[in-house]
């Protein structure tokens, strides 16, 4: 396994949700359509052909999301970040279709056009999303001020092709 591309993004979460959506979706389904099932299952995230819906453990805040593209499935030897802190680390896995135009971060309030992710390959891709809490929810006290807090949780979103072919000429 080799990392083809890895970049971190500062994402606004509101209200406890954010999405990574295909810029050029196909069909009628948007990642926001997955919210009821996400809440019903108390899932970390939900996957659909047009993107991913992420479930934060906090309401309005700013988080760091690191997106990486691998050439093949991870070997499983990685240790989950955050376990040394004793705080929860939760993971969700699924698949999305990567299309031309890339992916963009959004939330129910806004599209963050300056946060566009350009994958190094197109087509159906497996995804693992890991949420690592950086503060204990039981003892966290939201700030009195209006600004959104930073540093409550962080995410790692890893993509790899369902086949080991990383030919960027393939498309879905």
TORNU-396008 format. One record per residue (C-alpha): residue number from 1; residue in three letters; x, y, z. Coordinates in nm, 4 decimals. Layout:
<nodes>
+-----+-----+----------+----------+----------+
:   k :   r :        u :        v :        w :
+-----+-----+----------+----------+----------+
: NUM : ALA :        X :        Y :        Z :
...
+-----+-----+----------+----------+----------+
</nodes>
This chain:
<nodes>
+-----+-----+----------+----------+----------+
:   k :   r :        u :        v :        w :
+-----+-----+----------+----------+----------+
:   1 : UNK :   0.0000 :   0.0000 :   0.0000 :
:   2 : UNK :   0.1254 :   0.3421 :  -0.0943 :
:   3 : UNK :  -0.0257 :   0.6858 :  -0.0330 :
:   4 : UNK :  -0.0862 :   0.8689 :  -0.3614 :
:   5 : UNK :  -0.2186 :   1.1906 :  -0.2110 :
:   6 : UNK :  -0.2809 :   1.3160 :   0.1451 :
:   7 : UNK :  -0.4128 :   1.6572 :   0.2458 :
:   8 : UNK :  -0.5785 :   1.8100 :   0.5526 :
:   9 : UNK :  -0.8807 :   2.0405 :   0.5354 :
:  10 : UNK :  -1.0351 :   2.2675 :   0.7995 :
:  11 : UNK :  -1.4104 :   2.1996 :   0.7829 :
:  12 : UNK :  -1.7016 :   2.3791 :   0.9472 :
:  13 : UNK :  -1.9412 :   2.1359 :   1.1154 :
:  14 : UNK :  -2.3023 :   2.2434 :   1.1568 :
:  15 : UNK :  -2.5284 :   2.1237 :   1.3210 :
:  16 : UNK :  -2.3203 :   1.8202 :   1.4036 :
:  17 : UNK :  -2.2996 :   1.7223 :   1.0341 :
:  18 : UNK :  -2.0812 :   1.7676 :   0.7309 :
:  19 : UNK :  -2.0610 :   1.6025 :   0.3910 :
:  20 : UNK :  -1.8015 :   1.5158 :   0.1295 :
:  21 : UNK :  -1.9990 :   1.5353 :  -0.1942 :
:  22 : UNK :  -1.9261 :   1.4739 :  -0.5618 :
:  23 : UNK :  -1.9018 :   1.8092 :  -0.7419 :
:  24 : UNK :  -2.0807 :   1.6464 :  -1.0379 :
:  25 : UNK :  -2.3351 :   1.4102 :  -0.8774 :
:  26 : UNK :  -2.5231 :   1.1539 :  -1.0832 :
:  27 : UNK :  -2.8857 :   1.0770 :  -1.0001 :
:  28 : UNK :  -3.1113 :   1.2332 :  -0.7424 :
:  29 : UNK :  -2.9493 :   1.1201 :  -0.4201 :
:  30 : UNK :  -2.7418 :   1.3658 :  -0.2211 :
:  31 : UNK :  -2.5402 :   1.2695 :   0.0907 :
:  32 : UNK :  -2.7888 :   1.4715 :   0.2974 :
:  33 : UNK :  -3.0497 :   1.2065 :   0.2074 :
:  34 : UNK :  -2.8562 :   0.9679 :   0.4350 :
:  35 : UNK :  -2.9088 :   1.1773 :   0.7518 :
:  36 : UNK :  -3.2198 :   0.9945 :   0.8843 :
:  37 : UNK :  -3.0485 :   0.6548 :   0.8555 :
:  38 : UNK :  -2.7287 :   0.8010 :   1.0038 :
:  39 : UNK :  -2.9179 :   0.9168 :   1.3133 :
:  40 : UNK :  -3.1323 :   0.6017 :   1.3377 :
:  41 : UNK :  -2.8174 :   0.3892 :   1.3514 :
:  42 : UNK :  -2.6039 :   0.6403 :   1.5482 :
:  43 : UNK :  -2.3413 :   0.5740 :   1.2815 :
:  44 : UNK :  -2.0060 :   0.7484 :   1.2431 :
:  45 : UNK :  -2.0878 :   0.8096 :   0.8767 :
:  46 : UNK :  -2.3007 :   0.6844 :   0.5882 :
:  47 : UNK :  -2.1921 :   0.6253 :   0.2294 :
:  48 : UNK :  -2.3804 :   0.6780 :  -0.0945 :
:  49 : UNK :  -2.2820 :   0.6904 :  -0.4599 :
:  50 : UNK :  -2.2618 :   1.0722 :  -0.4509 :
:  51 : UNK :  -2.0673 :   1.1128 :  -0.1277 :
:  52 : UNK :  -2.0397 :   1.0644 :   0.2468 :
:  53 : UNK :  -2.2383 :   1.2044 :   0.5404 :
:  54 : UNK :  -2.0348 :   1.2459 :   0.8602 :
:  55 : UNK :  -2.1823 :   1.2467 :   1.2118 :
:  56 : UNK :  -1.9859 :   1.4650 :   1.4522 :
:  57 : UNK :  -2.0066 :   1.4056 :   1.8266 :
:  58 : UNK :  -2.0339 :   1.7830 :   1.8756 :
:  59 : UNK :  -2.2638 :   2.0509 :   1.7327 :
:  60 : UNK :  -2.1221 :   2.3648 :   1.5700 :
:  61 : UNK :  -1.7444 :   2.3565 :   1.5583 :
:  62 : UNK :  -1.4472 :   2.3425 :   1.3244 :
:  63 : UNK :  -1.2680 :   2.0130 :   1.2645 :
:  64 : UNK :  -0.9674 :   1.8937 :   1.0694 :
:  65 : UNK :  -1.0344 :   1.6251 :   0.8087 :
:  66 : UNK :  -0.7359 :   1.4515 :   0.6515 :
:  67 : UNK :  -0.8205 :   1.2898 :   0.3190 :
:  68 : UNK :  -0.5846 :   1.0337 :   0.1739 :
:  69 : UNK :  -0.5906 :   0.8249 :  -0.1408 :
:  70 : UNK :  -0.4142 :   0.4879 :  -0.1338 :
:  71 : UNK :  -0.3229 :   0.2685 :  -0.4300 :
:  72 : UNK :  -0.4604 :  -0.0415 :  -0.2535 :
:  73 : UNK :  -0.6356 :  -0.1528 :   0.0644 :
:  74 : UNK :  -0.4576 :  -0.0669 :   0.3921 :
:  75 : UNK :  -0.2723 :  -0.3617 :   0.5426 :
:  76 : UNK :  -0.4428 :  -0.3187 :   0.8798 :
:  77 : UNK :  -0.1130 :  -0.2709 :   1.0619 :
:  78 : UNK :  -0.1876 :   0.0925 :   1.1420 :
:  79 : UNK :  -0.2714 :   0.1722 :   1.5005 :
:  80 : UNK :  -0.5779 :   0.3821 :   1.5572 :
:  81 : UNK :  -0.4756 :   0.7350 :   1.6532 :
:  82 : UNK :  -0.6097 :   0.8548 :   1.9836 :
:  83 : UNK :  -0.6059 :   0.5263 :   2.1709 :
:  84 : UNK :  -0.3178 :   0.6582 :   2.3838 :
:  85 : UNK :  -0.5461 :   0.9406 :   2.5011 :
:  86 : UNK :  -0.8086 :   0.6924 :   2.6133 :
:  87 : UNK :  -1.0785 :   0.8717 :   2.4116 :
:  88 : UNK :  -1.3108 :   0.6987 :   2.1656 :
:  89 : UNK :  -1.1984 :   0.6242 :   1.8115 :
:  90 : UNK :  -1.4812 :   0.5180 :   1.5813 :
:  91 : UNK :  -1.4647 :   0.3964 :   1.2238 :
:  92 : UNK :  -1.7124 :   0.3513 :   0.9402 :
:  93 : UNK :  -1.6494 :   0.1802 :   0.6060 :
:  94 : UNK :  -1.8319 :   0.1842 :   0.2773 :
:  95 : UNK :  -1.7963 :   0.2776 :  -0.0886 :
:  96 : UNK :  -1.8488 :   0.5831 :  -0.3085 :
:  97 : UNK :  -1.8094 :   0.6571 :  -0.6781 :
:  98 : UNK :  -1.5387 :   0.9144 :  -0.7507 :
:  99 : UNK :  -1.6328 :   1.1237 :  -1.0545 :
: 100 : UNK :  -1.4662 :   1.3960 :  -1.2571 :
: 101 : UNK :  -1.4866 :   1.7361 :  -1.0902 :
: 102 : UNK :  -1.3717 :   1.6035 :  -0.7548 :
: 103 : UNK :  -1.5347 :   1.6182 :  -0.4126 :
: 104 : UNK :  -1.6323 :   1.9224 :  -0.2086 :
: 105 : UNK :  -1.6984 :   1.9636 :   0.1637 :
: 106 : UNK :  -2.0447 :   2.0928 :   0.2547 :
: 107 : UNK :  -2.2714 :   2.1145 :   0.5585 :
: 108 : UNK :  -2.6466 :   2.1830 :   0.5799 :
: 109 : UNK :  -2.5692 :   2.5578 :   0.5795 :
: 110 : UNK :  -2.3042 :   2.6012 :   0.3096 :
: 111 : UNK :  -2.0925 :   2.4585 :   0.0293 :
: 112 : UNK :  -1.7238 :   2.5108 :   0.1041 :
: 113 : UNK :  -1.6038 :   2.5568 :  -0.2554 :
: 114 : UNK :  -1.2524 :   2.6390 :  -0.1369 :
: 115 : UNK :  -1.2342 :   2.2860 :   0.0086 :
: 116 : UNK :  -1.2334 :   2.0794 :  -0.3110 :
: 117 : UNK :  -1.0640 :   1.7383 :  -0.3105 :
: 118 : UNK :  -0.9280 :   1.6136 :  -0.6438 :
: 119 : UNK :  -0.8865 :   1.2338 :  -0.6392 :
: 120 : UNK :  -0.5916 :   1.0784 :  -0.8258 :
: 121 : UNK :  -0.8280 :   0.8179 :  -0.9758 :
: 122 : UNK :  -1.1949 :   0.7838 :  -1.0674 :
: 123 : UNK :  -1.4498 :   0.5062 :  -1.0271 :
: 124 : UNK :  -1.5880 :   0.3041 :  -0.7396 :
: 125 : UNK :  -1.3715 :   0.3398 :  -0.4313 :
: 126 : UNK :  -1.3706 :   0.1834 :  -0.0881 :
: 127 : UNK :  -1.3602 :   0.4340 :   0.1993 :
: 128 : UNK :  -1.2714 :   0.4144 :   0.5676 :
: 129 : UNK :  -1.3581 :   0.7153 :   0.7839 :
: 130 : UNK :  -1.2106 :   0.7358 :   1.1334 :
: 131 : UNK :  -1.3295 :   0.9888 :   1.3908 :
: 132 : UNK :  -1.0937 :   1.0554 :   1.6807 :
: 133 : UNK :  -1.2215 :   1.2575 :   1.9753 :
: 134 : UNK :  -0.9713 :   1.5035 :   2.1200 :
: 135 : UNK :  -1.1797 :   1.6033 :   2.4229 :
: 136 : UNK :  -1.4059 :   1.4050 :   2.6512 :
: 137 : UNK :  -1.7710 :   1.4719 :   2.5670 :
: 138 : UNK :  -1.8715 :   1.4071 :   2.9276 :
: 139 : UNK :  -1.6586 :   1.6921 :   3.0599 :
: 140 : UNK :  -1.6663 :   1.9299 :   2.7617 :
: 141 : UNK :  -1.8227 :   2.2702 :   2.8270 :
: 142 : UNK :  -1.9003 :   2.4743 :   2.5134 :
: 143 : UNK :  -1.7517 :   2.8241 :   2.5100 :
: 144 : UNK :  -1.9788 :   3.1180 :   2.5940 :
: 145 : UNK :  -1.8598 :   3.3135 :   2.2941 :
: 146 : UNK :  -2.0216 :   3.3026 :   1.9494 :
: 147 : UNK :  -1.7224 :   3.1540 :   1.7636 :
: 148 : UNK :  -1.7099 :   2.7861 :   1.6774 :
: 149 : UNK :  -1.4558 :   2.5939 :   1.8874 :
: 150 : UNK :  -1.1624 :   2.4083 :   1.7311 :
: 151 : UNK :  -0.9848 :   2.0903 :   1.8413 :
: 152 : UNK :  -1.2781 :   1.8762 :   1.9575 :
: 153 : UNK :  -1.2298 :   1.5908 :   1.7122 :
: 154 : UNK :  -1.0435 :   1.5070 :   1.3943 :
: 155 : UNK :  -1.1079 :   1.2751 :   1.1036 :
: 156 : UNK :  -0.9049 :   1.0562 :   0.8706 :
: 157 : UNK :  -1.0825 :   0.9573 :   0.5476 :
: 158 : UNK :  -0.8946 :   0.6945 :   0.3439 :
: 159 : UNK :  -0.9925 :   0.5993 :  -0.0117 :
: 160 : UNK :  -0.8630 :   0.3099 :  -0.2184 :
: 161 : UNK :  -0.9938 :   0.1659 :  -0.5455 :
: 162 : UNK :  -1.2153 :  -0.1414 :  -0.5230 :
: 163 : UNK :  -0.9642 :  -0.2935 :  -0.7618 :
: 164 : UNK :  -0.5931 :  -0.2203 :  -0.7394 :
: 165 : UNK :  -0.6061 :  -0.0414 :  -1.0765 :
: 166 : UNK :  -0.5300 :   0.3280 :  -1.0234 :
: 167 : UNK :  -0.5616 :   0.4181 :  -1.3911 :
: 168 : UNK :  -0.6977 :   0.7711 :  -1.3788 :
: 169 : UNK :  -0.8505 :   0.7182 :  -1.7204 :
: 170 : UNK :  -1.1206 :   0.4920 :  -1.5794 :
: 171 : UNK :  -1.4490 :   0.6510 :  -1.4839 :
: 172 : UNK :  -1.7882 :   0.5632 :  -1.3511 :
+-----+-----+----------+----------+----------+
</nodes>
